[in-house]
């Protein structure tokens, strides 16, 4: 499949892909995280899937899972295809839709591939997203999804390491608590533990259904 390259002129769109948050305005990187500038995107799915010129290493972070136990992300998902998303359970739109799209696509995989795949949801709102809250919320998506929480500083550092900006939850003009966070899903290869592909909020069930079998094999969708 032919590829197009998004270079320096695409700085604005790349920043919006990685750093625009639920309920935030303008898609600014409020926490100072640096967006990806140079990427390669498949021509037919330029907005949904983006191939990174410089892949991200998996965050080397230990958080708390929905059982209240410590979970070292890099070790627990070692040599497994892994999808990583930062969001929060009180999100009114993008977060539940993103996780639902992934859950539906995952359910269409052969059972062996479903067992290999790890889908990790790290909260950007740890004060409200307790392990119990995460467990109940993720159960409605897929009971095998991994939910992680911890201190905000630790989570923010992990997010920054993969180019995702998050800021501490704050009340909007209507008095609703909003957690501004990047909307990208990072796909980590089982071969090297790095994210070679990211998906924006435009990614659909069809996009994930098409790409997951390739990602699980440690290959990059849309490349020869």
Phi, psi and omega in degrees: 000136180293143179245151173246155182246132179260111186254203188304327181296342182264018181305316183297313182291325179294320179296319180295322180298317187270331195240353178291134185248161176301122177080356180274161181249134172085349177065034182278150179276082188295337181262005175085008180292147182267129179281163173288137181255313184252115181221169174237131183235143178292141186298325184276347183219047188299326183274331185276311183239132179232128178269126184275134175291325178239098183296152178270139172284149179295137180303131178269081188221146175246123180233192181246129182273185185287352175265359181084014181255156179291141183224111177271109189304309184297319182286316184293333182251014182302132179062021176242140172297132188223131172254130184238133180220137175256126180194196180212152189287339178273003179300131184278347188214288191297315184298307179297325179293316180299313182292325178294317178301317180293318181299317180295315179297319179298321182295342181271355179281157171301152185303322180299321179287325176299320181292329181283323186290137173243128176244118187244126178247114178255125183288143173261005183227063188295338180295320180266330183272081176286166176306320180294316179298316178298317182299314181294318182292315181290333178300329178286346178261298178197119184298344179270354176295143180266125177250133184230143176221175182168200178286148181299319181301318180294317180294316180298320178297317179296319179296316180299326183294341178243024174074019180253127179266136172222151177232158182298141180304142179213162180278139176274188184296337180268359179089005178276140178281123183238135176251107180281126184207157176295150185255010185275146172257124180261132181253113182264133181284142176288346183280314183236001178070020181246152178271111178263346184223141172233153179239135177273179182294345180282349182299134183252175174303320180299318179299311181292321179299320180291320190268333185303316179302324179289316180298321181297330178280357180083019180252164181259120181301140174080005178243155181272000000 
